[in-house]
C-alpha cells in the first residue's frame, strides 16, 4: 500500500522491460475502485481509451519511449472506504507505427463496419 493525504498529487510511472528497443508504452485506461476484486460496479475513471475523465489527471513527459508517467489527485470514495485501488491497462506498440493504438490518443468510441 501507498498512503497519501486527500487531494495530494499521486505520481505514477509504468516501465516496459523488454530487449526490443523499438517498443513504446501508452496508458489506455485507469480505473479506481474501493474493492480490489471488483473494477466494474463502484468505480471511478481517471482515463478511458486514452480520453481523460478526471480533471486532475495529467500525463507527464518521459524522455524514454518505454516509460509512461502520469499523476492525479488522491481522492476517497464517499468516506466509507478506507482504501482506493487502481487498475490500469497499458498498450505496447512498435515505435513509429503511427497507425497503432499508441499513436491514436483519445478514442471516444469504437468504429463498426456497416453490415447488410
C-alpha positions in Angstrom: 0.0 0.0 0.0 0.9 3.6 -0.6 -0.5 6.2 1.8 -1.4 9.7 0.7 -3.4 12.5 2.0 -6.7 13.6 0.4 -6.1 15.8 -2.7 -2.3 15.1 -2.6 -0.8 14.6 -6.0 0.0 11.0 -6.7 2.7 10.4 -9.3 2.9 7.0 -11.2 5.2 5.6 -13.7 5.0 2.4 -15.7 8.1 0.9 -17.3 8.3 -1.6 -20.0 11.2 -4.1 -19.6 12.0 -5.7 -23.0 15.1 -6.5 -25.0 13.4 -4.8 -28.0 14.4 -1.1 -28.0 11.7 -0.3 -30.6 8.6 -0.5 -28.3 6.6 2.3 -26.8 4.1 2.2 -23.9 0.8 4.0 -23.8 -1.6 4.5 -20.9 -5.0 3.5 -22.3 -7.3 3.1 -19.3 -7.0 3.6 -15.5 -10.0 2.9 -13.2 -10.1 3.2 -9.4 -12.3 1.1 -7.1 -12.7 0.6 -3.3 -12.7 -3.1 -3.9 -9.5 -4.7 -5.3 -11.6 -7.6 -6.7 -14.3 -5.6 -8.5 -13.4 -2.9 -11.1 -16.9 -2.9 -12.7 -19.5 -2.0 -10.0 -18.4 1.0 -8.0 -15.6 2.6 -10.0 -14.1 6.0 -10.8 -12.5 6.5 -14.2 -9.3 8.5 -14.5 -8.7 7.8 -18.2 -10.7 5.6 -20.6 -9.5 4.6 -24.1 -6.9 7.4 -23.9 -9.6 10.0 -23.0 -9.0 11.9 -19.8 -12.1 11.6 -17.5 -10.7 13.1 -14.3 -9.8 16.8 -14.4 -6.8 16.2 -12.1 -5.2 13.6 -14.4 -2.1 14.8 -16.1 0.3 12.8 -18.4 3.9 13.7 -17.8 6.7 13.8 -20.3 9.2 11.0 -20.3 12.4 11.1 -22.2 12.1 7.3 -22.6 9.6 5.8 -25.0 9.2 2.7 -22.9 8.1 4.7 -19.8 4.7 6.2 -19.2 4.2 8.8 -16.5 1.1 10.4 -15.1 -0.4 12.0 -12.0 -3.7 12.7 -10.4 -5.1 14.0 -7.1 -5.8 11.4 -4.4 -9.5 11.0 -3.5 -11.8 8.9 -1.4 -15.0 7.0 -2.2 -17.7 8.8 -0.1 -15.6 8.5 3.1 -17.0 4.9 3.6 -14.0 3.1 2.1 -10.5 3.4 3.7 -8.6 2.4 0.6 -8.8 3.1 -3.2 -7.3 0.6 -5.6 -6.1 1.4 -9.1 -6.2 -0.8 -12.2 -4.5 0.4 -15.4 -4.4 -1.0 -18.9 -1.4 -0.1 -20.9 -0.7 -0.8 -24.6 2.6 -1.7 -26.1 3.3 -0.8 -29.7 6.1 -0.6 -32.2 7.8 2.8 -32.2 6.9 5.0 -35.1 3.9 2.8 -36.1 1.5 5.8 -36.4 -1.5 3.5 -37.1 -1.1 1.6 -33.8 -3.2 2.3 -30.7 -0.4 4.1 -29.0 -0.5 6.9 -31.5 -4.3 7.3 -31.8 -4.7 9.2 -28.5 -8.3 9.6 -27.2 -10.7 7.1 -28.8 -14.2 8.3 -27.9 -16.0 5.3 -29.4 -15.1 2.2 -31.4 -15.7 2.1 -35.1 -18.0 -0.5 -36.5 -18.4 -1.8 -40.1 -21.8 -1.2 -41.6 -23.5 -4.5 -42.2 -26.0 -5.5 -44.8 
